[in-house]
Amino acid sequence: MKGLLTASMIAAVVLLGGCHRATRPQPLPGQELVVSNLLYGCPYGLERFLPGDYYFCEAGSHFWAGRYSMSRDSLESASRWGSKAAQYALGVMYFNGDHVAANQPLGVAWLAIAAERHAPEYEQTFVSAYQRLTPEQRAQADAYWRDMTPIYADKVAAARADKRFNRAYRDLETAVAFGGGVYINGITMGVVSGLTITQRMKNERDMFFAGYDTHVWVGDAELVPLGQLPSIKKTEPAATPPLPSSN
């Protein structure tokens, strides 16, 4: 596989792909190379460092092969390792009923967890979706969210992923300290400089954990206040972008 596929690239392909009612979705113009790489396979060596990215890549591979239930399973695995892109994809999937029975409260709960680092695109989608729910659906979304946070929220999932990365990275640094080259299955094309791959893995980590390292915890988070942040209160509902759809 030539290089790593970033989470944002995969997310765009998974969520904006061709007709989702077909047996196998067809890529839109400009997506062909990314889809081809996904179908070729995901870099297995990445699982040692960033399993959230690896399983998200697997989700994309299953999606484009028409294996939708396996794609959903991989998204859930990625979400357990703190992948915000996977959590967002699950939120859109359940909200819209894409290859799964529609469950808007569950979709909103996933979107809330995806938005906890306050990435603008994820947060705006969460707010837009939340505003569409009835009071009864909002209560159900709250219940889903409370059940899901002990598994998928950053304080559990991202902390777990961070420990996983640090352990693998320390092993890499130890190997590099003795000089010579490094080979990581699916990530390097043969043996490469140790300094090159350590910097590359640091960059991958920074992209995956963007927003997590600077997150400030101020007691227990709640679902509803996320949509009541000062920066969001100023946004009128009519100006909120519509929830993405793969239709």
N, C-alpha and C positions, 0 to 999 in steps of 0.2 A: 504494500500500500504506500503510495507516494505521499508522505507527510500525514500529519494528524488533521482530521476534520474537526474544526472548532464547533463547540456546542451551538453557537449562534447560526452557523451555516446549516447544521443538521436540523435545527428547530425550524428554520425558514423553509427547508425542503419538506419536512414532515407536515407542517401546518398549511403550507401553501401549494401542496401538490395538486396533480390533476384530478379528474373526476373520481370522487371517493366511492362511487357506487359500482365502479368497474371491478372485475375480479382482481386485476392488478392495476394500480394507479399509473398514469402516464405522466412523466415529468413535463413541466412547462418549459418553453424556450429559455435556455440559459442554465437549466438545472441538470442537464444531461450528464455532465462530467461528475458532479457531486453524487448523483444517484448511481452512476457507474462505479464509483469508488466504494460507496456503501454496499452495493451488491457484491463487490469483490471480497469484502470482509473487513473486519475491524481489527486494529492493532492489539493483539492479545497481551503484549507486554504492558500496555497502558493500564490493564486491570490491576497490576501490582501497585501502581502509583495513584491513579484516579479512577477507581471503579465506577464512580458516577458518570464520568465521561465515556468510559468503555461501554457500559450497559445502555447509555443513551444512543451511542453509535449503533449498537446491536438492535435497538428499537427501530432505528431508521432502516437498517438492513432488512429486518423482518417486514416492515411496512411496505417497502418497495417491492418485496417479493410476494406481497399479498397475504402474508401470515399475520393477520391483524391481532389475533388473541396473543400470539407470542410477542408482538410489538408492545402490546399493553403490559404484559408481564415484565418485559425488559424496562419499560418506563417506570414501573413500580420499583424494580430493583435499583435503578438509577436514583430514584427519589429517596430510597433508604440511605443512599450515600450522598445526599445533599444536593442533587442536581436540580437547580431551579428551572432549567429549561425543560426537564422531564416533568416536573410538577406542573409547569405551565401547560405543557402539551396535554397532560391528563385532564387539567381543568377545562381546556377548550373541547377536548374529546367528549367529556361527560356533559358539558353544558349544551353542546350542539347535537349530541347523539351520533357522533362519527364512529361507525363500526362498533358501537356499544349502545345499549339502551340508554336513552337520554335520562339524565338525573341532574337537573340544574343545581339543586342545593349541594350535591357532592362536587359538581364542577366548580362552584364558587368556593367551597372549602379548599380544594386543590389550588385555585387561583390565589386565595389568601395566603397560603403557605409559600407559594412561589413568589409572592410580592413582599415577603417579610424583610428583604434587604432594600426595599424601596426603589428597585429599578423602575424608572418611569414607565416603560412600556408594559411591564407586568402589573404595576400598581394601577395604572389607568384602566387596564382590562378588567382587573378585579372590581374596581369601583363601578365600572359600567355594568358588569354582570350582576353585582350585588343590588344595584338600583332597580334591576328588572324583576327581582324576586318579590313575591307576595310576603306579607308578615309571617305567614305560616312557613313558607319556604325559607325565610331568613332564620327562623328558629331552628329548622332542620339543618341548615348550613352551619349554624353555631354548634349544634350537637356533633355533626360530622367533624368539624374543626377541632373541637375539644378532644375527640377520640384519636385524631390523627397527629396532633402536635407531639405527643410523647414518642412518636416513631419517626416523623418526617421533618419536624422543625429543626432549624439550624443548631439549636443548643444540644441536640442529640445527633442528628444526621451529619451535619457539617463538622461537628467536633469529632465524630467517629472517623469521617473521611480525612480530616486533618491529621489525626494520629496515624492513619494508614499511610498517607503520603510521607510524613516525616520519617517513619520507620523505613520505608523503601528508599527514601532519599539518603538517609544515613548510610544504608548499605551501599548505595551508589557512590557516595563520597569516599567511603572506605576503600572501595575498589579503585577509584580514581587516584587516591593517595599513593598507590603503589605504581602509578604510571601505566603506560600502555593505552589500549583502546577499549571501547565498550560496545557490546551488541545487546540490543533489547528487541525481542521478537515483535515485528510489525511496526516498530518505531524507527529503527535505524536501518539504513540500507547497507548491511555489512557492518564491519567494525569501524567506529568513528572515534574522534578525540573525546576523552572523558570530559574535558572542559566544555566542549560544544554541547554534549548531551545534558550536562548538569544545568547549563543556562537555559537550554530548551525546556527542560522539565520545570524549572522555576517559572518560566513564562506561562506554561500550561497551567500551573498551579494558580498563578495570579489571575488568569482569566476565569478559571473555574470558581475561585473563592471571591471574586470581585464583590465588594460590599460587605463581606462577612467579617473580615479582620477589623473593620472600623465600626462594626455594629455595637451600639451601646445598649446594654440590658438595663431596664428600669422597672424591675418587678415583672409580674406575669403579664404577658401580652394577651390581648383580647381581640376577637375578630372585628367587632363593630368599630372600635376606635381607629382601626387602620384606615377606614374610609372617612374619618373625621379629622385627619391631620390638617393643620392650617393651610398647607400648600394645596390640599385637595378641596377643601371647603370653598375655595375661590372658583373652582371649576364648575360651571353650570352643567347640568345633565345633558343639555342639548349639544354642548361642545365636546362631550366625552366621545372618543372614537368608538365605533361599533365593535362588538366582539368578533374576533377573526373567525372565519369559517373556511373549511376546505372545499365547500361547494364550488 
